[in-house]
Amino acid sequence: RGPPMPTTQTSTMLLNISLVLNALLLVAFVATAFSGSDQQQGLGLGMVRSTPSVSSVAFGRPAFSPISRGMSVQAKKKGDRLMVTLECTESREQGKIASRYTTTKNRKNTPERIEMMKYNKFLRRHTLHREIKKK
């Protein structure tokens, strides 16, 4: 005995499944071919999309990002924030281990050195910490 012959309903269902799979493959190919990256534009299709398509949104990229529109992304300007080190003033006078903290400061708003009351775990109390120069 051989395998049972497919009925008309089964063959119609198989045909519909294969059509859906072919459509999905076509959508995936079109999405990768016209996504806008330099590597994928070299497929010889010679078309660059100028407006966002459904495929860019469907594949997790925002519709009007600079990358999808073919623009260059400029580097961020150097900010005014600096990393500074604060060191305990009292522990240095006593010859003990100095506690240090790091924080950020805006060099435009506070050009002078920062002084803050911070906890010194070696002296077990709050002490004055001043900004020091990094070596």
URQUIVEN-V678458 format. One line per field, one symbol per residue. phi: phi as a letter, one per 30 degrees, with the letter a starting at -180 (. if undefined). psi: psi as a letter, one per 20 degrees, with the letter a starting at -180 (. if undefined). A space follows every 50 residues. Layout:
phi: ???
psi: ???
//
This chain:
phi: .cdddddddddddddddddddddddddddddddcdjdddddddidibbdc cdcdddddcicddcddddcicdcddddddcdbdbccbdddddddicdddb bcacbddddbddddbbdbdcddchadbdccdcddc
psi: paqqpqrhgghhghggghggghgghgggghghhkiiqhhiikijhkppqi qqrhhhhhkjpqglqhghjjqqpqqqqpripqpqppqphhhhhijrppqq qqrqqohghnhrqqpqorpoihilrprppqprqp.
//
